[in-house]
Amino acid sequence: MKHRYLPMTDQDREEMLATVGVEKMEDLFADIPAELRYKGALPMSEALDEAALLKHMKQLAEKNADFETHTSFLGAGIYDHQIPVVIHHLLSRSEFYTAYTPYQPEISQGELQAIFEFQSYICELTGMKVANASMYDGATALAEAGAMAAAHTKRQRIVVSRAVHPEARAVLRTTARGLGLEVAEVGFDAGGVTDLVALAEAVDGDTAAVIVQSPNFFGCIEDLRAIEPIAHRHKGLLVAGVNPLSLGLLESPGRMGADIVVGDAQPLGVSASLGGPTCGFFAVTEALMRRMPGRIVGQTVDRDGKRGFVLTLQAREQHIRREKATSNICSNQALLALCASIYLSVMGKTGLPEMGRLNVQKAHYAAALADQSGKLATAFSAPFFNEFVLKLPEKVDVGRVNRELLQMGFIGGYDLGADYPELKGHLLVAVTERRTKAEIDRFIKRLEAAL
């Protein structure tokens, strides 16, 4: 038996047509020239019953190469990390997954508390004083950081390292174009990190901010202590993009002089979901708190002295002052921020560093194995976290290699030639805690075979 999915009968349709004053459905499109209208029926199946539809959708889904069917060594911003089962269990509570903007704190205390805890975790990780209630993703967070730095310093020039994620730099340029800001890019050195000499030459009295990412797009760890005085020499701001998982091991950027810290929370228990959505975070020093985009949940007490939570400093948002707002960001990824909060609470102070160590150790094992192969070589010498760059032999087509790896059951690395012409023939490889020694050994062996 075929089931109807839309609660509409033929009588319903006739009544609606009569109400609007036409005889048949086609009359609704009479103003569209006949030569522009699609002729015939669309190339799609007949109506399917529930069982047939589920089977059809399953067959379509099986065409995807996902983390369950393939072993992934692809990172570049989205990573295959272990997701504790408790996360999906708690996210499935209707109080969270149906929650809307908590404008009325008296009926939104649970949602507000969850966001407040996310902010608190981000401050602990980054070493900053204040964090907001999340951003759309890491790329928009970085672009907002550049815009905020320009507004705060009243300067029009932003200097960004080319070792920052290419997509984040693209979003930054788009944002800057609308605000009339100049974006200057600084290259990277032979070690795979920002060229400090070129950076020092690029920063001047018109620079609003220096933006770097550590670990950067190549997985290399930047020397923020050396970059900090360069950024601040002319009273500009230092913006640091970070992988939050790495902060279980590395010194927090706040302790190294960063003014704004941004990033993507995807490594903290957020499913890759074939590319998104993710959740961005944004943290600042106390001096920049009132200019921070997005929302902030604050802790207070009611008239009886009972702990409570509210949206605070809302004058930053467009729904209060509109044209005077600091940003057009007025929403957040609260459900995914909750993922990160649950992940961090489950991992705790000992679990997070251990997870970071596993990423470092496994990535370094894979890199050493590649170097021993005779056909592959790591391209950069700087210390790295869980990603590294491999240089393939001359004239090897990275796209072909990745296609062959896919047939062997592996999702290969990212082709850096797509964004860096000088790195044609280079592969960005990610190794997370989920990869076993056997998987790493097989991957390097299959990669060699595909060359």
Backbone torsions as a table, in degrees:
resi	resn	phi	psi	omega
1	MET	NA	134.9	177.8
2	LYS	-91.0	136.1	-177.3
3	HIS	-103.7	145.7	174.5
4	ARG	-87.7	134.0	-179.7
5	TYR	-97.5	-20.9	178.2
6	LEU	-106.1	128.3	-177.3
7	PRO	-77.0	64.3	-178.4
8	MET	-135.1	125.2	177.6
9	THR	-98.4	170.0	176.1
10	ASP	-60.4	-35.8	178.4
11	GLN	-64.8	-41.3	176.8
12	ASP	-57.5	-44.4	-178.1
13	ARG	-63.7	-44.0	180.0
14	GLU	-63.3	-39.7	180.0
15	GLU	-65.5	-39.3	179.6
16	MET	-68.1	-42.6	178.2
17	LEU	-61.9	-41.2	179.3
18	ALA	-64.9	-38.2	-179.1
19	THR	-62.9	-40.0	-178.4
20	VAL	-88.1	-5.2	172.2
21	GLY	87.5	29.7	176.1
22	VAL	-127.3	159.6	-176.8
23	GLU	-89.4	-37.2	-177.0
24	LYS	-139.0	164.0	-175.8
25	MET	-57.8	-39.8	-176.9
26	GLU	-60.0	-26.7	-179.3
27	ASP	-63.4	-23.4	179.6
28	LEU	-66.6	-20.5	-177.2
29	PHE	-109.2	19.1	-175.0
30	ALA	-61.0	-29.5	-177.8
31	ASP	-77.2	-10.2	178.4
32	ILE	-89.1	123.6	-178.6
33	PRO	-54.4	140.6	-175.1
34	ALA	-58.0	-35.7	-177.3
35	GLU	-69.3	-15.3	179.7
36	LEU	-96.0	-10.1	-176.7
37	ARG	-87.4	146.5	179.4
38	TYR	-70.7	133.2	-178.7
39	LYS	-97.6	135.8	176.4
40	GLY	83.3	-164.7	-178.3
41	ALA	-96.0	146.7	177.2
42	LEU	-65.7	146.7	-178.7
43	PRO	-74.1	78.8	179.2
44	MET	-142.8	164.4	-175.0
45	SER	-72.3	168.7	171.5
46	GLU	-70.9	171.5	178.8
47	ALA	-59.5	139.7	-179.4
48	LEU	-112.4	146.5	173.4
49	ASP	-76.8	174.3	-173.1
50	GLU	-58.9	-46.2	-178.2
51	ALA	-64.1	-43.9	-179.8
52	ALA	-66.9	-38.1	179.7
53	LEU	-65.3	-44.0	179.0
54	LEU	-61.8	-41.0	178.7
55	LYS	-63.7	-42.7	179.9
56	HIS	-63.2	-45.5	-179.5
57	MET	-65.4	-35.6	177.3
58	LYS	-64.3	-40.8	178.3
59	GLN	-64.1	-38.2	177.2
60	LEU	-66.3	-43.6	-178.9
61	ALA	-63.0	-33.5	-178.3
62	GLU	-69.5	-10.7	175.3
63	LYS	-76.0	-17.7	178.7
64	ASN	-76.4	144.3	171.5
65	ALA	-96.3	99.8	-176.4
66	ASP	-110.8	-177.1	-174.8
67	PHE	-72.5	-13.1	178.6
68	GLU	-90.1	-30.3	-178.8
69	THR	-94.0	-22.9	-177.7
70	HIS	-130.3	155.4	175.5
71	THR	-91.5	120.1	-171.0
72	SER	-98.8	132.2	170.4
73	PHE	-122.1	24.2	179.5
74	LEU	-100.7	130.1	176.9
75	GLY	-124.4	-101.7	177.1
76	ALA	57.6	31.9	175.3
77	GLY	119.2	-25.6	176.9
78	ILE	-124.7	124.4	-169.3
79	TYR	-124.5	152.2	178.8
80	ASP	-91.9	85.4	178.4
81	HIS	-104.6	158.8	174.9
82	GLN	-68.5	132.2	179.1
83	ILE	-114.0	111.3	179.6
84	PRO	-55.3	137.3	-175.0
85	VAL	-63.3	-23.6	-178.9
86	VAL	-63.5	-26.1	-178.7
87	ILE	-62.1	-53.1	-179.2
88	HIS	-64.7	-33.0	178.6
89	HIS	-62.1	-47.1	-178.1
90	LEU	-74.2	-36.2	179.2
91	LEU	-64.4	-24.6	-177.7
92	SER	-75.7	-8.0	176.2
93	ARG	-67.2	129.8	-174.9
94	SER	-62.2	-26.6	179.4
95	GLU	-60.7	-28.1	-179.7
96	PHE	-94.8	-49.9	-170.5
97	TYR	-77.9	-10.4	173.8
98	THR	-107.0	3.0	-175.3
99	ALA	-68.5	141.0	175.7
100	TYR	-110.4	-175.0	-178.6
101	THR	-52.7	127.0	-175.8
102	PRO	-80.8	63.9	178.9
103	TYR	-66.6	-32.4	-178.0
104	GLN	-104.2	96.1	-174.3
105	PRO	-62.2	-27.1	-176.6
106	GLU	-66.0	-21.4	178.7
107	ILE	-116.0	9.5	-176.1
108	SER	-126.9	26.7	-174.3
109	GLN	-61.8	-38.0	179.9
110	GLY	-64.2	-46.2	178.6
111	GLU	-64.0	-43.6	-179.9
112	LEU	-64.6	-39.6	178.8
113	GLN	-65.2	-41.0	179.2
114	ALA	-61.1	-42.1	178.9
115	ILE	-67.4	-41.2	178.9
116	PHE	-59.1	-40.9	179.4
117	GLU	-67.5	-36.5	174.3
118	PHE	-59.7	-48.0	178.7
119	GLN	-57.4	-42.5	-178.3
120	SER	-64.6	-42.2	177.6
121	TYR	-61.3	-44.7	-178.9
122	ILE	-62.5	-40.3	177.2
123	CYS	-63.0	-41.4	178.4
124	GLU	-62.0	-44.6	-177.5
125	LEU	-68.0	-44.1	-171.8
126	THR	-88.5	-16.1	-176.9
127	GLY	75.7	21.5	-179.2
128	MET	-103.2	166.6	-175.3
129	LYS	-83.6	-37.0	-173.2
130	VAL	-138.0	139.0	174.1
131	ALA	-128.7	153.7	178.7
132	ASN	-93.8	-176.3	-172.5
133	ALA	-85.3	23.9	175.9
134	SER	98.7	162.7	179.5
135	MET	-125.4	177.5	-179.1
136	TYR	-62.5	-47.3	178.5
137	ASP	-165.0	-179.2	-177.2
138	GLY	-66.4	-35.3	-178.2
139	ALA	-66.6	-44.9	179.0
140	THR	-69.6	-31.2	176.7
141	ALA	-63.5	-42.5	179.8
142	LEU	-65.7	-41.3	178.5
143	ALA	-64.4	-40.8	177.5
144	GLU	-64.0	-33.7	178.1
145	ALA	-63.9	-41.5	177.0
146	GLY	-63.6	-42.7	179.3
147	ALA	-64.5	-41.1	179.9
148	MET	-66.1	-39.2	178.7
149	ALA	-63.0	-40.3	178.9
150	ALA	-64.6	-42.0	179.3
151	ALA	-66.7	-38.6	-177.8
152	HIS	-70.5	-43.4	-176.7
153	THR	-87.6	-12.9	-175.8
154	LYS	60.0	37.2	177.1
155	ARG	-119.9	161.4	-170.4
156	GLN	-113.7	4.2	-173.0
157	ARG	-119.0	130.4	179.0
158	ILE	-120.6	128.7	178.6
159	VAL	-105.6	122.8	-176.5
160	VAL	-127.9	141.1	178.9
161	SER	-74.4	141.7	175.8
162	ARG	-71.0	-10.4	176.3
163	ALA	-83.1	0.2	172.2
164	VAL	-77.3	148.1	-178.4
165	HIS	-46.3	127.5	-178.2
166	PRO	-56.1	-37.4	-179.9
167	GLU	-69.3	-36.7	177.5
168	ALA	-66.8	-38.3	177.2
169	ARG	-66.5	-34.8	177.7
170	ALA	-65.5	-42.8	177.6
171	VAL	-65.1	-38.1	177.0
172	LEU	-60.8	-45.3	-179.6
173	ARG	-64.0	-39.0	178.2
174	THR	-63.2	-45.4	177.8
175	THR	-62.5	-43.6	-178.4
176	ALA	-63.3	-37.4	-179.4
177	ARG	-60.7	-42.6	180.0
178	GLY	-68.7	-27.0	-178.6
179	LEU	-97.7	0.1	-179.9
180	GLY	71.8	32.7	-179.3
181	LEU	-100.8	152.8	176.4
182	GLU	-98.6	134.6	176.7
183	VAL	-115.9	120.3	177.7
184	ALA	-110.9	131.7	-178.7
185	GLU	-104.3	141.9	179.8
186	VAL	-116.4	137.3	-175.5
187	GLY	-75.9	-178.1	179.1
188	PHE	-115.9	158.6	-176.5
189	ASP	-95.3	-173.0	-176.7
190	ALA	-66.0	-19.1	179.4
191	GLY	-82.1	-12.8	-179.5
192	GLY	94.9	12.9	178.5
193	VAL	-121.6	169.4	-177.5
194	THR	-55.4	133.8	177.8
195	ASP	-72.4	106.2	-174.1
196	LEU	-68.9	-31.8	178.0
197	VAL	-65.8	-47.0	178.9
198	ALA	-65.5	-35.3	178.8
199	LEU	-63.9	-46.1	179.8
200	ALA	-60.6	-35.9	179.1
201	GLU	-72.2	-29.8	-175.8
202	ALA	-80.9	-26.3	-176.0
203	VAL	-85.0	128.9	178.7
204	ASP	-143.1	-167.4	-176.7
205	GLY	-69.0	-12.0	177.4
206	ASP	-96.1	0.8	-175.9
207	THR	-81.7	122.2	178.7
208	ALA	-81.6	-38.6	-176.3
209	ALA	-156.6	151.3	167.8
210	VAL	-108.3	126.4	-178.0
211	ILE	-115.5	121.8	176.1
212	VAL	-130.6	166.8	179.1
213	GLN	-130.8	131.5	179.7
214	SER	-145.7	121.9	-6.5
215	PRO	-58.3	142.4	-176.2
216	ASN	-81.6	-171.4	-174.9
217	PHE	-61.5	-26.8	179.0
218	PHE	-86.7	1.1	-178.3
219	GLY	88.1	-4.5	-176.0
220	CYS	-79.9	146.8	-177.9
221	ILE	-91.9	121.2	-179.5
222	GLU	-78.1	153.6	176.9
223	ASP	-89.4	84.3	-176.8
224	LEU	-64.7	-29.6	178.9
225	ARG	-65.2	-31.8	178.2
226	ALA	-81.7	-29.7	-179.1
227	ILE	-77.3	-32.8	-176.1
228	GLU	-53.8	-50.6	-179.6
229	PRO	-66.1	-29.5	177.5
230	ILE	-66.4	-42.5	-179.7
231	ALA	-67.7	-36.9	-173.9
232	HIS	-91.8	-7.7	-176.3
233	ARG	-55.9	-38.0	-180.0
234	HIS	-110.4	25.7	176.1
235	LYS	64.5	30.0	170.2
236	GLY	-85.8	177.7	-179.5
237	LEU	-104.5	152.0	175.2
238	LEU	-104.9	118.7	177.7
239	VAL	-107.0	124.5	-180.0
240	ALA	-116.3	122.1	170.9
241	GLY	-91.8	134.8	-174.5
242	VAL	-135.5	156.1	167.8
243	ASN	-91.4	115.5	-173.4
244	PRO	-61.4	-29.6	-179.9
245	LEU	-65.8	-31.7	-179.6
246	SER	-68.8	-20.8	-176.5
247	LEU	-75.2	-4.6	169.8
248	GLY	-71.2	-18.4	-179.4
249	LEU	-116.5	-40.4	-172.9
250	LEU	-86.7	156.0	174.7
251	GLU	-61.4	141.6	-178.0
252	SER	-67.8	143.1	-179.9
253	PRO	-62.7	-28.7	177.8
254	GLY	-61.5	-36.5	179.2
255	ARG	-74.1	-14.0	179.7
256	MET	-105.2	14.6	170.5
257	GLY	97.1	9.7	178.6
258	ALA	-69.7	142.4	177.3
259	ASP	-93.3	-32.0	179.9
260	ILE	-136.5	132.7	177.6
261	VAL	-124.0	126.3	-179.3
262	VAL	-130.3	168.7	177.3
263	GLY	171.4	-175.6	-179.8
264	ASP	-113.9	131.9	-177.4
265	ALA	-84.3	5.6	-176.4
266	GLN	-54.0	-38.7	178.6
267	PRO	-64.2	-12.2	-176.3
268	LEU	-99.5	61.5	172.6
269	GLY	83.1	8.3	179.3
270	VAL	-93.6	126.0	-178.5
271	SER	-61.6	142.5	178.8
272	ALA	-65.3	-34.1	174.8
273	SER	49.3	41.4	178.9
274	LEU	56.9	29.1	173.8
275	GLY	122.5	0.6	177.5
276	GLY	144.8	175.6	6.8
277	PRO	-77.2	164.2	175.2
278	THR	-124.4	-162.2	-177.0
279	CYS	-142.9	125.0	178.0
280	GLY	-93.6	155.5	173.0
281	PHE	-126.7	157.8	-171.5
282	PHE	-149.2	117.4	-178.3
283	ALA	-132.1	146.1	-174.9
284	VAL	-140.2	170.8	171.3
285	THR	-73.7	164.5	-178.6
286	GLU	-61.8	-33.2	-178.9
287	ALA	-64.0	-24.4	-177.3
288	LEU	-100.7	2.8	-172.1
289	MET	-54.4	-43.2	-174.9
290	ARG	-75.3	-12.8	178.0
291	ARG	-98.8	-4.3	-175.9
292	MET	-67.3	132.6	178.7
293	PRO	-73.9	163.3	176.3
294	GLY	82.5	-161.0	-173.1
295	ARG	-109.1	153.2	174.6
296	ILE	-128.8	129.8	173.1
297	VAL	-95.4	128.3	-179.6
298	GLY	-111.5	154.9	177.8
299	GLN	-98.5	137.6	-179.1
300	THR	-146.1	-169.6	173.2
301	VAL	-132.7	150.1	177.3
302	ASP	-85.9	-173.9	-174.1
303	ARG	-67.7	-15.9	176.9
304	ASP	-95.5	4.3	179.5
305	GLY	83.2	9.3	-178.9
306	LYS	-83.4	137.9	-179.5
307	ARG	-60.5	138.4	179.3
308	GLY	-152.3	172.6	-175.2
309	PHE	-133.3	145.0	-179.6
310	VAL	-144.7	159.9	166.7
311	LEU	-75.8	131.7	-175.0
312	THR	-126.4	162.2	-179.1
313	LEU	51.7	43.4	-173.1
314	GLN	-72.5	-6.7	178.6
315	ALA	-63.7	-12.7	177.0
316	ARG	-73.2	-16.6	-169.0
317	GLU	-97.6	155.5	-175.5
318	GLN	-68.1	-24.1	-176.8
319	HIS	-78.1	-3.6	177.1
320	ILE	-105.4	-55.5	-175.2
321	ARG	-116.3	0.2	177.1
322	ARG	47.9	-100.6	-172.9
323	GLU	-66.2	-17.3	178.7
324	LYS	-96.8	2.4	-179.1
325	ALA	-68.4	154.6	-179.5
326	THR	-77.2	-17.4	-177.2
327	SER	-160.5	163.9	173.3
328	ASN	-94.0	3.7	176.6
329	ILE	-70.5	115.9	179.7
330	CYS	-130.9	3.6	177.7
331	SER	-125.9	-179.8	178.7
332	ASN	-155.4	171.9	-179.5
333	GLN	-100.5	61.7	-170.8
334	ALA	-60.2	-38.7	-178.8
335	LEU	-65.0	-40.3	179.3
336	LEU	-76.4	-29.5	172.5
337	ALA	-63.2	-35.8	176.0
338	LEU	-63.2	-37.5	174.3
339	CYS	-53.3	-50.3	-177.5
340	ALA	-62.9	-40.5	-179.3
341	SER	-64.1	-43.9	179.5
342	ILE	-64.8	-42.9	179.5
343	TYR	-57.7	-48.2	-177.7
344	LEU	-66.8	-35.4	178.8
345	SER	-69.9	-35.6	178.1
346	VAL	-69.8	-43.2	-178.1
347	MET	-70.7	-43.7	179.2
348	GLY	69.8	-173.6	-174.1
349	LYS	-71.7	-22.1	177.8
350	THR	-96.4	-34.2	-177.4
351	GLY	-69.7	-37.8	-178.0
352	LEU	-65.6	-48.3	175.4
353	PRO	-60.4	-38.0	178.9
354	GLU	-63.7	-40.9	177.5
355	MET	-62.7	-41.3	177.3
356	GLY	-62.1	-42.4	179.9
357	ARG	-63.2	-40.4	178.3
358	LEU	-61.3	-41.2	178.1
359	ASN	-63.1	-45.2	-179.4
360	VAL	-64.2	-49.3	-175.5
361	GLN	-63.9	-44.2	-178.2
362	LYS	-69.5	-38.6	177.8
363	ALA	-65.3	-40.4	180.0
364	HIS	-70.5	-33.6	175.1
365	TYR	-62.7	-45.0	179.8
366	ALA	-63.6	-41.5	-179.8
367	ALA	-65.0	-41.7	179.0
368	ALA	-64.5	-39.1	179.1
369	LEU	-64.3	-39.9	178.4
370	ALA	-64.4	-42.0	179.9
371	ASP	-63.6	-30.2	-179.1
372	GLN	-80.3	-10.4	-171.7
373	SER	-69.9	-29.8	-177.2
374	GLY	93.3	-22.0	179.3
375	LYS	-106.3	-23.6	-176.5
376	LEU	-113.9	158.3	177.0
377	ALA	-152.8	138.5	173.8
378	THR	-68.7	138.3	-171.5
379	ALA	-86.1	-28.3	-174.2
380	PHE	-122.6	154.8	-175.5
381	SER	-102.1	-11.5	-177.1
382	ALA	-67.7	151.8	175.0
383	PRO	-57.3	146.2	-178.5
384	PHE	-134.8	163.3	-178.0
385	PHE	-94.4	-93.1	-179.3
386	ASN	-121.5	15.4	175.0
387	GLU	-134.7	148.5	177.4
388	PHE	-151.8	163.8	-176.2
389	VAL	-107.8	129.3	175.4
390	LEU	-105.7	135.5	174.1
391	LYS	-95.9	123.2	179.6
392	LEU	-89.0	162.3	178.4
393	PRO	-58.5	158.2	-178.7
394	GLU	-54.8	140.9	173.6
395	LYS	65.4	14.2	174.9
396	VAL	-82.1	129.7	179.8
397	ASP	-82.9	111.3	-177.8
398	VAL	-62.0	-38.4	179.0
399	GLY	-60.4	-43.6	178.5
400	ARG	-63.5	-42.2	179.7
401	VAL	-59.7	-45.9	-179.4
402	ASN	-65.5	-34.7	177.7
403	ARG	-66.3	-39.6	178.2
404	GLU	-68.5	-39.3	177.2
405	LEU	-61.6	-38.4	-179.8
406	LEU	-62.0	-40.4	178.0
407	GLN	-65.9	-24.7	179.2
408	MET	-88.6	0.4	177.9
409	GLY	96.1	14.2	180.0
410	PHE	-118.7	137.9	167.6
411	ILE	-91.2	110.0	-173.6
412	GLY	-74.5	-174.1	-177.0
413	GLY	-78.6	-177.1	-176.8
414	TYR	-91.7	132.0	179.9
415	ASP	-77.4	104.4	-176.0
416	LEU	-70.5	-19.6	178.4
417	GLY	-62.3	-19.9	179.3
418	ALA	-66.9	-27.7	-177.5
419	ASP	-118.4	-20.0	-177.8
420	TYR	-129.5	98.2	-178.4
421	PRO	-54.7	-33.5	-179.3
422	GLU	-73.1	-10.9	179.5
423	LEU	-111.1	29.3	173.8
424	LYS	-61.3	135.7	-177.7
425	GLY	84.1	15.9	178.6
426	HIS	-115.3	142.0	-176.0
427	LEU	-120.8	125.7	176.4
428	LEU	-90.7	116.6	-174.0
429	VAL	-112.2	132.2	177.7
430	ALA	-112.2	136.2	177.7
431	VAL	-130.4	113.9	-178.9
432	THR	-104.8	-178.7	-179.2
433	GLU	-63.9	-18.4	-178.8
434	ARG	-75.1	-19.0	-177.4
435	ARG	-79.5	131.3	177.7
436	THR	-90.6	164.5	177.7
437	LYS	-59.6	-41.7	179.9
438	ALA	-62.3	-41.1	179.1
439	GLU	-65.0	-41.9	179.6
440	ILE	-64.6	-44.9	179.4
441	ASP	-59.3	-45.6	-179.3
442	ARG	-65.4	-39.8	-178.8
443	PHE	-62.0	-49.1	-179.4
444	ILE	-62.5	-39.6	178.5
445	LYS	-64.1	-44.6	179.4
446	ARG	-68.0	-35.5	178.2
447	LEU	-63.7	-43.8	176.3
448	GLU	-59.7	-42.8	-177.6
449	ALA	-65.1	-27.6	-177.7
450	ALA	-84.5	-8.1	-177.0
451	LEU	-73.5	NA	NA
